[in-house]
Structure formats: C-alpha cells, structure tokens
Amino acid sequence: MNMLPKILTASQIRKTDQHTIAKKEITSFALMGHAALAFVSAIEPSLLHSQKIAIVCGVGNNGGDGFAVTRILRSKKYNVHPILVQFKETLSPDCNTNFQKLNDTVIVKSNNHIPDFSEYDVIIDAIFGSGLSKPIIGFVQQVIESINHAKKTVYSIDIPSGLYCDELSNSETIIQADLVVSFQRPKFSFFFPENGNYVKNWKTVDIGLDEAFIQQQNSNYYILNEQITNILKSRPRQSHKGSYGHALLIAGSYGKLGAAVLSSKACLRSGVGLLTTYIPKCGYNILQSTVPEAMCLIDENEEFTTQLPNISKYDILGIGPGLGTHNKTVQVFKKLLSESNNPLVIDADAINILANNKDLLSLLPKNSILTPHIKEFDRLAGSSNTSTERFQKQLAFSIKYQCVVVLKNAYTSISSPEGNLYFNTSGNQGMATGGSGDVLTGIITGLMAQNYNSLHVALLGVYFHGKAGDKAASIKGFNALIASDIIEYLRIEKN
C-alpha cells in the first residue's frame, strides 16, 4: 500500500528537511518560514484578537519556529508575548535570526524567572522539537509543569515538548497539548495510547517537503487516511447480487443476539450481494424481523452453536460476534478451521476460543482477518507492558500466521503478513460503545465477499467504519452515539 503516507523517524525527518532544502534551492531559514506560516494558518481560525498569547520558545529550530510564528501573528495584530527558555547559551542559527528580529522577548534562565502562565489565554509551545531523546530536567521541567498547571489552551508546534518522536518518553514532563500541528506527517508516538493526554488532538500541515522523497524512505509504518478510497471498485449498472458475493456470518447466542443483528446489518450495508446468518434457535424470530434482507439458518440448539453448516457455497465466512465459548461451539470452530479453504474473518468469542486453545492457531487459513481489541489480543499473543511492545507482537503475529490483525483502539492499527503497520485516522471517542466491534466485523465480512484482498478489506473496513462514526457523532454527539448509528451513516464510496 505504497499509496498511503509513510510515517518517518526523527532522523528521517531531518534527512527530508535537508533533501528538500537542497532540491528546491531554498535556505533552512526559508523552510522555517514556510512551517511557521502553515502553523498559523492551522490555528488562526480558533484565535481571538482579544486573547493574550504566550509563545514559549526553546533555543533550537523548534524555538525558531516559535519566534517566526510570533512575528506572523503580530503582523495580524494579535496580542503575542514571546518567551525564550534559555537552557543553553547559544541558539541555533535560524532560531537566533528569528530571535534577533524581536526586541521584547522575556528570557527565562532559572526557576526564578518563570512567568505566571495563568495570565495568558493561549500558550504556544515551541520549546523542543522532534529530535528530543532524553528526559527534561532542571528549570525547563518546571516551565513545562507550570504550563500544564495553568490549564490554558495549548498549541504545540510539530510535537509537544518532552514527547519523543519514535518511542515512549521515559518521563512525564511533557506538554499537554490541546492541539499539535505536525509538519508534513504525524509522529509515530502520536498513536501510542499512553500519549493521549499529551496529544489530545493533532493535525498535519504541508510545509513543502518533498513527498516523493518521503515515500522512498524505509518505513513499515503507514497512515490510513482518505487515500484508501482510491482502491474502491466501481459498481457497474449491469451487475446483480451474485456479482458481490455471498457471505455467511456465524454469530449470536442466548442473550447476545444483538451482536448477530448488528454484524448482519453492517455486512449488508457494506455492499455484499447475499448474506446468510447462522444462529441458535432462540434468535430466529429476532433476526428474521430485524434484518429481513438476510437469510437465516438455525442451529438445532436453542441457546448456542453446536454444528457447522455446509460452508461450500459461501464466498466468505465471518465468525465470532456474540458467539459464546461453550465446549460444543469450540468444536464447531475447530471444524471450521480444519475445513475452510478460504480466509476467515474472526472476531470476539472466536478470538477468545483461539486464545484458550493455542493449538488451533496452526490451522488459521492464510490471509484471514482477526479483529481483537487490546485485551483480546493480549490473551491471544501475550500481555505487553507498553503499546510499542504490543505493536511488535502484532506484527510478529501477522508474519508468523500470515494473517491480517486489526487491533482496535483509538487509532486502530492494522498489521499485514508482509510486516507493515497501518494506523487509522478516522473515528472518535463516541465509538467506544458496545456493538461497535460487531459492526466492524460485519463491514469487513461484507467487503471480503466482494473479492478484495485481505489487507485492502481490513484497511477499507476500518477507515469507513470510523468515517461512519464521525458522521454519526457530528449529528448525535459523542455521548449519545450507539453502534446502530454507525450502520445508519455508513457510506462506502470514494470521496
């Protein structure tokens, strides 16, 4: 998926800066100016001229960005107060050039000079950039703690000061940014759950770096964004329901038939031609009345699945939502793994069965898609102390079992058998609600029936699931959003 943007390391970002400067025959100072203008454009819609704005700058190029932003905002008549946190005697050349263009900068060199940040309405953080690799100590630590304690609106230039670009920071002295405006690409660390308090929101701005050069860099990390819609297939007018596959969902048990209903509805909304849902007897009337578009097969047991239907006529099979883990259901799943010649979509209780019966992992059909949340994945692959450790286990699992793993989280990560990791950028906190995962399973199963490859299915499914959640949240709000809303606002089509 080279069409999707790559995520770069701090060293690759520096190399890209240098390449762009050489190729475009511009100065590093001019590039800094481009970055400052892009940052101001990103935050200006949220600023008021009545606000008192502090711009807190370090001695490196991130500080230089901050001083450049100061001059731009002043030219627009904003009430801006530059502050230099001088933890080194010398400033970087470009930082110093921008610093010298101002004559009223407050200089902080010790704890005694730290201003009262509660006097400001907005604080712009430009102390440290993406090159930081050691904990912040001394009076600078106190500066950051004072900014956080002030509880004001904070914008960070490129990255929150104190946050590492490529790994977890080994300190909690990190700016808590309401918005991070990152240059050209988000940083890898933005996607770590542990950093949610420091990167509450982020956006990227184009500062003119060479995109072709970025995509040539060696990186296994990608951003899943709207560009994925370019792989969507057209739906010819002369097509028919047989053109879009026949899916089978094995789902539901007594008390959990809602999962079967949600995944079935979502599967149909994803564009599948035909859907059959296999459920225990107790769900027959429920499914037939709530999802009339789906055909229904029932198990002889009243409350849970005890038999595997004939799977030969189906193009794809999804299993797991609300399934339960009864011993007889475990045997059904084992039989399915043994008999299936096609990739499977495996979710929820089917993943829990795998976790409790690790010997079944060797039976996973190649290119299957597994959709665990964090706790399910930890049961499956072993617990992790950090998200970076979990990402490595996710990649190792995909490579070992030649499957796609969709690890559900705020920024869902999708790992491929080739060893690549994709971070989704759609979706929101309102989707943290029961049934949301069942909807995703239905979407992925329906797309898989339409003859996409497994990785493309996972990427499309996760992205459009999130987009539907975003649309639903814009109308219902975060707190009121429920899984059915995601289905209601699902639109799988090119932008």
RODO-2510 file (C-alpha; in nm, 4 decimals, decimal comma):
residues 495
     n   res          X          Y          Z
     1     m     0,0000     0,0000     0,0000
     2     n     0,2643     0,2499    -0,1056
     3     m    -0,0123     0,4950    -0,1934
     4     l    -0,0673     0,5607     0,1786
     5     p     0,1602     0,8132     0,3545
     6     k     0,4599     0,6763     0,5413
     7     i     0,5437     0,7730     0,8987
     8     l     0,9054     0,8832     0,9402
     9     t     1,1515     0,8673     1,2273
    10     a     1,3137     1,1804     1,3684
    11     s     1,6330     1,1131     1,1726
    12     q     1,4374     1,0593     0,8501
    13     i     1,2551     1,3890     0,9085
    14     r     1,5906     1,5703     0,9366
    15     k     1,7144     1,3976     0,6228
    16     t     1,3963     1,5037     0,4387
    17     d     1,4420     1,8636     0,5500
    18     q     1,7994     1,8636     0,4186
    19     h     1,6996     1,6985     0,0902
    20     t     1,4168     1,9489     0,0336
    21     i     1,6442     2,2455     0,1048
    22     a     1,8993     2,1157    -0,1469
    23     k     1,6476     2,0149    -0,4147
    24     k     1,4395     2,3334    -0,4011
    25     e     1,7467     2,5509    -0,3528
    26     i     1,5998     2,7310    -0,0538
    27     t     1,7538     2,8126     0,2823
    28     s     1,6703     2,6375     0,6075
    29     f     1,5504     2,9787     0,7295
    30     a     1,3020     2,9968     0,4393
    31     l     1,1763     2,6453     0,5199
    32     m     1,1270     2,7575     0,8798
    33     g     0,9192     3,0459     0,7462
    34     h     0,7004     2,8085     0,5454
    35     a     0,6450     2,5971     0,8565
    36     a     0,5537     2,8991     1,0679
    37     l     0,3022     3,0233     0,8108
    38     a     0,1434     2,6775     0,7888
    39     f     0,1172     2,6570     1,1684
    40     v    -0,0511     2,9972     1,1923
    41     s    -0,2995     2,9047     0,9188
    42     a    -0,3889     2,5905     1,1149
    43     i    -0,4607     2,7613     1,4474
    44     e    -0,5815     3,1071     1,3420
    45     p    -0,9480     3,0064     1,2984
    46     s    -0,9515     2,9299     1,6735
    47     l    -0,7778     3,2506     1,7878
    48     l    -0,9369     3,5783     1,9013
    49     h    -0,7643     3,9152     1,8850
    50     s    -0,8747     3,9790     2,2434
    51     q    -0,6737     3,6814     2,3708
    52     k    -0,3352     3,7162     2,5367
    53     i    -0,0992     3,4653     2,3739
    54     a     0,2322     3,3371     2,5139
    55     i     0,4754     3,1761     2,2720
    56     v     0,7279     2,9735     2,4706
    57     c     1,0408     2,9039     2,2657
    58     g     1,3495     2,6909     2,3130
    59     v     1,6986     2,7501     2,1736
    60     g     1,6760     2,5133     1,8749
    61     n     1,4867     2,5168     1,5478
    62     n     1,1545     2,4480     1,7196
    63     g     1,2127     2,7711     1,9096
    64     g     1,2976     2,9391     1,5809
    65     d     0,9582     2,8278     1,4513
    66     g     0,8013     2,9865     1,7583
    67     f     0,9741     3,3219     1,7077
    68     a     0,8697     3,3187     1,3396
    69     v     0,5105     3,2463     1,4468
    70     t     0,5356     3,5426     1,6868
    71     r     0,6200     3,7811     1,4047
    72     i     0,3445     3,6465     1,1781
    73     l     0,0777     3,6752     1,4488
    74     r     0,1929     4,0261     1,5356
    75     s     0,1616     4,1268     1,1726
    76     k    -0,2012     4,0167     1,2052
    77     k    -0,2460     4,2322     1,5176
    78     y    -0,2660     3,9521     1,7748
    79     n    -0,1558     4,0164     2,1335
    80     v     0,1553     3,7973     2,1413
    81     h     0,4250     3,7677     2,4100
    82     p     0,7429     3,5741     2,3177
    83     i     0,9328     3,3888     2,5917
    84     l     1,2760     3,2293     2,5483
    85     v     1,3524     2,9301     2,7702
    86     q     1,7296     2,9587     2,7507
    87     f     1,8706     2,6272     2,8714
    88     k     2,1804     2,6767     2,6508
    89     e     2,3834     2,9915     2,5959
    90     t     2,3805     2,9673     2,2167
    91     l     2,0769     2,9464     1,9929
    92     s     2,0692     2,7550     1,6657
    93     p     2,1494     2,9877     1,3717
    94     d     1,7939     3,0053     1,2355
    95     c     1,6460     3,0365     1,5835
    96     n     1,8848     3,3199     1,6606
    97     t     1,7978     3,5025     1,3362
    98     n     1,4276     3,4987     1,4242
    99     f     1,5008     3,5847     1,7894
   100     q     1,7032     3,8898     1,6873
   101     k     1,4070     4,0250     1,4895
   102     l     1,2215     4,0741     1,8201
   103     n     1,3199     4,3170     2,0942
   104     d     1,0832     4,2353     2,3792
   105     t     1,1354     3,8635     2,4413
   106     v     1,1194     3,7582     2,8069
   107     i     1,4215     3,5379     2,8811
   108     v     1,3881     3,2551     3,1336
   109     k     1,7131     3,1089     3,2680
   110     s     1,6094     2,9715     3,6064
   111     n     1,3127     2,8864     3,8261
   112     n     1,3105     3,2470     3,9474
   113     h     1,2240     3,3819     3,6035
   114     i     0,9276     3,1570     3,5130
   115     p     0,6266     3,3732     3,4252
   116     d     0,2756     3,3168     3,5577
   117     f     0,1182     3,1295     3,2688
   118     s    -0,2280     3,1645     3,4205
   119     e    -0,2213     3,5260     3,2959
   120     y    -0,2450     3,4055     2,9345
   121     d    -0,5441     3,2745     2,7394
   122     v    -0,3427     3,0714     2,4886
   123     i     0,0035     2,9167     2,5144
   124     i     0,2004     2,8114     2,2066
   125     d     0,4642     2,5500     2,2844
   126     a     0,7878     2,5697     2,0827
   127     i     1,0446     2,4538     2,3393
   128     f     1,1610     2,1198     2,1991
   129     g     1,1068     1,9593     1,8581
   130     s     1,1130     1,6045     1,7245
   131     g     1,4822     1,5481     1,7975
   132     l     1,4429     1,5206     2,1761
   133     s     1,5697     1,1865     2,3109
   134     k     1,6321     1,2396     2,6837
   135     p     1,4199     1,3463     2,9820
   136     i     1,3772     1,7153     3,0559
   137     i     1,5387     1,8276     3,3813
   138     g     1,6178     2,1460     3,5716
   139     f     1,4201     2,4672     3,5409
   140     v     1,2821     2,3660     3,1989
   141     q     1,0958     2,0863     3,3757
   142     q     0,9375     2,3490     3,5993
   143     v     0,8423     2,5587     3,2943
   144     i     0,6545     2,2658     3,1404
   145     e     0,4843     2,1777     3,4677
   146     s     0,3794     2,5417     3,5081
   147     i     0,2291     2,5482     3,1584
   148     n     0,0337     2,2292     3,2269
   149     h    -0,0791     2,3539     3,5671
   150     a    -0,2180     2,6756     3,4135
   151     k    -0,4862     2,4714     3,2326
   152     k    -0,4960     2,7069     2,9332
   153     t    -0,5454     2,6248     2,5653
   154     v    -0,2117     2,4894     2,4428
   155     y    -0,0961     2,4509     2,0834
   156     s     0,2290     2,2653     2,0175
   157     i     0,4428     2,3322     1,7125
   158     d     0,5230     1,9977     1,5427
   159     i     0,5323     1,7896     1,8658
   160     p     0,4588     1,8516     2,2361
   161     s     0,7792     1,9434     2,4165
   162     g     0,9070     1,6451     2,6126
   163     l     0,7441     1,3865     2,3864
   164     y     0,9780     1,1557     2,1967
   165     c     0,9138     1,1124     1,8262
   166     d     0,9806     0,7398     1,7840
   167     e     0,9429     0,5758     2,1253
   168     l     0,7794     0,6158     2,4633
   169     s     0,9196     0,9003     2,6703
   170     n     1,0755     0,7879     2,9999
   171     s     0,9407     1,0922     3,1822
   172     e     0,6034     1,2555     3,2447
   173     t     0,7443     1,6065     3,1953
   174     i     0,5607     1,6598     2,8687
   175     i     0,3417     1,9444     2,7443
   176     q    -0,0272     1,8519     2,7496
   177     a    -0,1313     1,9907     2,4128
   178     d    -0,4908     2,0502     2,3129
   179     l    -0,3776     2,0526     1,9506
   180     v    -0,0477     1,9537     1,7918
   181     v     0,0178     2,0938     1,4453
   182     s     0,2686     1,8483     1,2994
   183     f     0,4747     1,9281     0,9915
   184     q     0,4008     1,7094     0,6870
   185     r     0,3402     1,3890     0,8880
   186     p     0,2162     1,2883     1,2325
   187     k     0,4853     1,1428     1,4571
   188     f     0,4820     0,7716     1,5383
   189     s     0,4367     0,8490     1,9090
   190     f     0,1044     1,0258     1,8433
   191     f    -0,0531     0,6826     1,8011
   192     f     0,0548     0,5427     2,1412
   193     p    -0,2397     0,5144     2,3842
   194     e    -0,0067     0,6239     2,6645
   195     n     0,0329     0,9646     2,4957
   196     g    -0,3356     1,0515     2,4741
   197     n    -0,3058     1,3134     2,7495
   198     y    -0,0225     1,4923     2,5670
   199     v    -0,1686     1,4733     2,2149
   200     k    -0,5383     1,5361     2,2677
   201     n    -0,5798     1,6257     1,9004
   202     w    -0,3422     1,6625     1,6088
   203     k    -0,3432     1,7761     1,2504
   204     t    -0,0749     1,7884     0,9844
   205     v     0,0185     2,0799     0,7606
   206     d     0,2082     2,0721     0,4335
   207     i     0,5279     2,2763     0,4616
   208     g     0,6581     2,1864     0,1169
   209     l     0,8752     1,8842     0,1967
   210     d     0,9499     1,6504    -0,0962
   211     e     0,6698     1,3903    -0,0853
   212     a     0,8378     1,1554    -0,3336
   213     f     1,1482     1,1509    -0,1152
   214     i     0,9400     1,0787     0,1956
   215     q     0,7710     0,7812     0,0293
   216     q     1,1118     0,6418    -0,0703
   217     q     1,2239     0,6222     0,2931
   218     n     1,2470     0,2839     0,4598
   219     s     0,9451     0,2663     0,6887
   220     n     0,6989    -0,0080     0,7805
   221     y     0,4551     0,2382     0,9366
   222     y     0,1756     0,3982     0,7346
   223     i    -0,1144     0,6386     0,7878
   224     l    -0,4574     0,5074     0,6905
   225     n    -0,6458     0,8083     0,5537
   226     e    -0,8857     0,9054     0,2736
   227     q    -0,6378     0,7938     0,0075
   228     i    -0,7507     0,4349     0,0702
   229     t    -1,0781     0,5180    -0,1069
   230     n    -0,8890     0,5129    -0,4372
   231     i    -0,8883     0,1310    -0,4338
   232     l    -1,2672     0,1033    -0,4197
   233     k    -1,4124    -0,0907    -0,7105
   234     s    -1,6882     0,0543    -0,9230
   235     r    -2,0375    -0,0953    -0,9142
   236     p    -2,1485    -0,1370    -1,2772
   237     r    -2,5114    -0,0722    -1,3588
   238     q    -2,5444    -0,4131    -1,5255
   239     s    -2,4254    -0,6044    -1,2169
   240     h    -2,6524    -0,8213    -0,9972
   241     k    -2,6494    -0,9572    -0,6420
   242     g    -2,4353    -1,2505    -0,7482
   243     s    -2,1644    -1,0060    -0,8527
   244     y    -2,0977    -0,9030    -0,4926
   245     g    -2,0568    -1,2336    -0,3171
   246     h    -2,2444    -1,4477    -0,0664
   247     a    -2,1281    -1,4152     0,2938
   248     l    -2,2008    -1,6391     0,5908
   249     l    -2,1939    -1,4999     0,9441
   250     i    -2,1856    -1,7386     1,2386
   251     a    -2,2842    -1,5274     1,5349
   252     g    -2,5007    -1,4870     1,8422
   253     s    -2,6002    -1,6908     2,1464
   254     y    -2,8714    -1,6583     2,4087
   255     g    -2,8544    -1,3054     2,5465
   256     k    -2,6166    -1,1905     2,2724
   257     l    -2,8325    -1,1972     1,9615
   258     g    -2,7876    -0,8222     1,9253
   259     a    -2,4311    -0,8880     1,8101
   260     a    -2,5630    -1,1072     1,5283
   261     v    -2,8166    -0,8404     1,4300
   262     l    -2,5582    -0,5604     1,4267
   263     s    -2,2974    -0,7543     1,2308
   264     s    -2,5607    -0,8717     0,9817
   265     k    -2,6951    -0,5216     0,9190
   266     a    -2,3437    -0,3840     0,8785
   267     c    -2,2497    -0,6641     0,6395
   268     l    -2,5455    -0,5795     0,4183
   269     r    -2,4665    -0,2064     0,4312
   270     s    -2,1125    -0,2800     0,3121
   271     g    -2,2466    -0,3865    -0,0265
   272     v    -2,2470    -0,7669    -0,0075
   273     g    -2,4769    -0,9340    -0,2606
   274     l    -2,6198    -1,2036    -0,0338
   275     l    -2,5948    -1,2718     0,3377
   276     t    -2,6824    -1,5793     0,5370
   277     t    -2,6573    -1,5629     0,9160
   278     y    -2,6259    -1,8822     1,1199
   279     i    -2,7629    -1,8523     1,4733
   280     p    -2,9042    -2,0707     1,7523
   281     k    -3,2817    -2,1361     1,7526
   282     c    -3,3588    -1,8625     2,0047
   283     g    -3,2563    -1,5972     1,7546
   284     y    -3,4701    -1,6994     1,4583
   285     n    -3,7641    -1,4625     1,5106
   286     i    -3,5336    -1,1819     1,6184
   287     l    -3,3145    -1,1970     1,3090
   288     q    -3,5971    -1,2525     1,0612
   289     s    -3,7855    -0,9489     1,1912
   290     t    -3,4921    -0,7105     1,2440
   291     v    -3,2827    -0,7965     0,9364
   292     p    -3,5290    -0,9099     0,6670
   293     e    -3,2631    -0,8717     0,3958
   294     a    -3,0571    -1,1567     0,5470
   295     m    -3,1302    -1,5240     0,5025
   296     c    -3,1323    -1,7197     0,8248
   297     l    -3,0018    -2,0648     0,9141
   298     i    -3,0574    -2,2006     1,2633
   299     d    -2,8658    -2,4442     1,4768
   300     e    -3,0617    -2,7305     1,6350
   301     n    -2,9604    -2,5991     1,9778
   302     e    -3,1749    -2,3325     2,1396
   303     e    -2,9008    -2,1220     2,3003
   304     f    -2,5637    -2,1628     2,1268
   305     t    -2,3967    -2,3019     1,8161
   306     t    -2,3296    -2,6765     1,8120
   307     q    -2,2988    -2,7573     1,4411
   308     l    -2,1163    -2,6249     1,1379
   309     p    -2,3421    -2,5711     0,8360
   310     n    -2,2306    -2,6594     0,4843
   311     i    -1,9825    -2,3816     0,4045
   312     s    -1,9027    -2,4788     0,0461
   313     k    -2,1394    -2,2332    -0,1242
   314     y    -2,0208    -1,9197     0,0560
   315     d    -1,7525    -1,6826    -0,0697
   316     i    -1,6502    -1,5679     0,2784
   317     l    -1,7303    -1,6608     0,6343
   318     g    -1,7204    -1,4365     0,9429
   319     i    -1,7441    -1,5800     1,2920
   320     g    -1,7445    -1,4589     1,6480
   321     p    -1,9827    -1,1735     1,7412
   322     g    -2,1840    -1,2840     2,0445
   323     l    -2,0906    -1,6461     1,9722
   324     g    -2,0095    -1,7646     2,3235
   325     t    -1,7385    -2,0147     2,4155
   326     h    -1,9341    -2,3294     2,5012
   327     n    -1,7373    -2,6535     2,4544
   328     k    -1,9557    -2,7583     2,1613
   329     t    -1,9056    -2,4173     1,9998
   330     v    -1,5310    -2,4614     2,0378
   331     q    -1,5571    -2,7876     1,8438
   332     v    -1,7565    -2,6139     1,5698
   333     f    -1,4855    -2,3511     1,5344
   334     k    -1,2145    -2,6166     1,5261
   335     k    -1,4047    -2,7982     1,2489
   336     l    -1,4389    -2,4722     1,0564
   337     l    -1,0647    -2,4050     1,0757
   338     s    -0,9947    -2,7565     0,9513
   339     e    -1,2385    -2,7416     0,6600
   340     s    -1,2089    -2,3853     0,5353
   341     n    -1,0032    -2,3317     0,2210
   342     n    -1,0683    -1,9579     0,2217
   343     p    -0,9618    -1,6774     0,4569
   344     l    -1,1921    -1,6205     0,7530
   345     v    -1,2988    -1,3087     0,9420
   346     i    -1,2512    -1,3889     1,3114
   347     d    -1,3780    -1,1698     1,5946
   348     a    -1,4795    -1,1593     1,9598
   349     d    -1,5543    -1,5028     2,1104
   350     a    -1,3902    -1,6795     1,8163
   351     i    -1,0686    -1,4945     1,9133
   352     n    -1,1215    -1,5917     2,2763
   353     i    -1,1519    -1,9542     2,1676
   354     l    -0,8210    -1,9232     1,9845
   355     a    -0,6638    -1,7676     2,2929
   356     n    -0,7801    -2,0572     2,5086
   357     n    -0,6810    -2,3189     2,2512
   358     k    -0,3470    -2,2023     2,1100
   359     d    -0,3027    -2,5284     1,9186
   360     l    -0,5752    -2,4044     1,6815
   361     l    -0,3556    -2,1169     1,5627
   362     s    -0,1688    -2,3504     1,3308
   363     l    -0,4995    -2,4129     1,1498
   364     l    -0,5644    -2,0464     1,0663
   365     p    -0,6297    -2,0152     0,6915
   366     k    -0,3752    -1,7899     0,5242
   367     n    -0,4846    -1,4260     0,4848
   368     s    -0,7546    -1,4499     0,7494
   369     i    -0,8518    -1,1271     0,9276
   370     l    -0,8594    -1,1152     1,3077
   371     t    -1,0240    -0,8154     1,4790
   372     p    -0,9330    -0,8165     1,8512
   373     h    -0,9499    -0,5308     2,0974
   374     i    -0,6470    -0,4854     2,3219
   375     k    -0,7480    -0,7292     2,5949
   376     e    -0,8437    -0,9971     2,3416
   377     f    -0,5115    -0,9520     2,1646
   378     d    -0,3175    -0,9750     2,4908
   379     r    -0,4926    -1,3033     2,5672
   380     l    -0,4065    -1,4233     2,2187
   381     a    -0,0420    -1,3111     2,1887
   382     g     0,0643    -1,2448     2,5476
   383     s     0,0415    -0,9297     2,7574
   384     s     0,2546    -0,6236     2,6825
   385     n     0,3903    -0,3578     2,9167
   386     t     0,3764    -0,0809     2,6538
   387     s     0,1955    -0,0102     2,3300
   388     t     0,5224    -0,0256     2,1359
   389     e     0,5787    -0,3771     2,2682
   390     r     0,2232    -0,4670     2,1674
   391     f     0,2756    -0,3298     1,8154
   392     q     0,5799    -0,5543     1,7770
   393     k     0,3799    -0,8562     1,8929
   394     q     0,1051    -0,7641     1,6499
   395     l     0,3489    -0,7536     1,3600
   396     a     0,5144    -1,0784     1,4689
   397     f     0,1738    -1,2485     1,4901
   398     s     0,0742    -1,1371     1,1393
   399     i     0,4043    -1,2532     0,9943
   400     k     0,4037    -1,5887     1,1750
   401     y     0,0456    -1,6822     1,0901
   402     q     0,0274    -1,4935     0,7577
   403     c    -0,2854    -1,3093     0,8619
   404     v    -0,4103    -0,9534     0,8997
   405     v    -0,4647    -0,8306     1,2559
   406     v    -0,6963    -0,5365     1,3194
   407     l    -0,6072    -0,4184     1,6716
   408     k    -0,8992    -0,1988     1,7749
   409     n    -0,8133     0,1170     1,9645
   410     a    -0,8440     0,4961     1,9416
   411     y    -0,6062     0,4728     1,6436
   412     t    -0,6777     0,1200     1,5243
   413     s    -0,3640    -0,0471     1,3892
   414     i    -0,3735    -0,2989     1,1055
   415     s    -0,0777    -0,5337     1,0593
   416     s    -0,0052    -0,7224     0,7373
   417     p     0,1695    -1,0537     0,6717
   418     e     0,4446    -0,8517     0,4999
   419     g     0,5314    -0,6788     0,8272
   420     n     0,3687    -0,3383     0,7737
   421     l     0,1590    -0,1476     1,0266
   422     y    -0,1162     0,0988     0,9332
   423     f    -0,2698     0,3493     1,1763
   424     n    -0,6260     0,4622     1,1158
   425     t    -0,7116     0,8317     1,1338
   426     s    -1,0920     0,8152     1,1166
   427     g    -1,3211     0,7559     1,4134
   428     n    -1,3807     0,9160     1,7534
   429     q    -1,4382     0,8531     2,1227
   430     g    -1,8142     0,8170     2,0770
   431     m    -1,7467     0,4808     1,9115
   432     a    -1,6310     0,3391     2,2450
   433     t    -1,9668     0,1681     2,2890
   434     g    -2,0954    -0,1881     2,2931
   435     g    -2,1574    -0,3332     1,9493
   436     s    -1,9159    -0,1096     1,7601
   437     g    -1,6825    -0,4046     1,7039
   438     d    -1,9677    -0,6236     1,5810
   439     v    -2,0444    -0,3579     1,3204
   440     l    -1,6815    -0,3590     1,2066
   441     t    -1,6872    -0,7391     1,1707
   442     g    -1,9956    -0,7149     0,9518
   443     i    -1,8398    -0,4464     0,7318
   444     i    -1,5177    -0,6428     0,6879
   445     t    -1,7049    -0,9661     0,6104
   446     g    -1,9190    -0,7929     0,3503
   447     l    -1,6200    -0,6316     0,1802
   448     m    -1,4308    -0,9615     0,1806
   449     a    -1,7147    -1,1216    -0,0149
   450     q    -1,6634    -0,8608    -0,2884
   451     n    -1,3273    -1,0028    -0,3905
   452     y    -1,0834    -0,7547    -0,2371
   453     n    -0,7643    -0,8944    -0,0899
   454     s    -0,7498    -0,9279     0,2879
   455     l    -0,5302    -0,6270     0,3594
   456     h    -0,7404    -0,3998     0,1391
   457     v    -1,0553    -0,5279     0,3084
   458     a    -0,9191    -0,4516     0,6549
   459     l    -0,7992    -0,1044     0,5563
   460     l    -1,1242    -0,0126     0,3816
   461     g    -1,3392    -0,1601     0,6574
   462     v    -1,1607     0,0170     0,9413
   463     y    -1,1478     0,3505     0,7602
   464     f    -1,5152     0,3573     0,6584
   465     h    -1,6253     0,2266     0,9993
   466     g    -1,4504     0,5284     1,1501
   467     k    -1,5915     0,7689     0,8913
   468     a    -1,9427     0,6472     0,9671
   469     g    -1,8747     0,7003     1,3372
   470     d    -1,7530     1,0536     1,2651
   471     k    -2,0687     1,1341     1,0703
   472     a    -2,2855     0,9831     1,3433
   473     a    -2,1044     1,1812     1,6142
   474     s    -2,1499     1,5063     1,4220
   475     i    -2,5252     1,4529     1,4423
   476     k    -2,5785     1,2556     1,7646
   477     g    -2,2798     1,3729     1,9698
   478     f    -2,0182     1,1537     2,1374
   479     n    -2,2188     1,0534     2,4439
   480     a    -2,5373     0,9551     2,2618
   481     l    -2,3711     0,7591     1,9814
   482     i    -2,4605     0,3877     1,9663
   483     a    -2,3437     0,1107     1,7346
   484     s    -2,6613     0,1222     1,5242
   485     d    -2,5800     0,4826     1,4358
   486     i    -2,2546     0,3691     1,2748
   487     i    -2,4529     0,1411     1,0441
   488     e    -2,7032     0,4157     0,9670
   489     y    -2,4334     0,6564     0,8489
   490     l    -2,2120     0,4033     0,6715
   491     r    -2,1274     0,5138     0,3168
   492     i    -1,8647     0,3126     0,1325
   493     e    -1,7783     0,5265    -0,1650
   494     k    -1,4994     0,7451    -0,2957
   495     n    -1,4630     1,0951    -0,1535
***
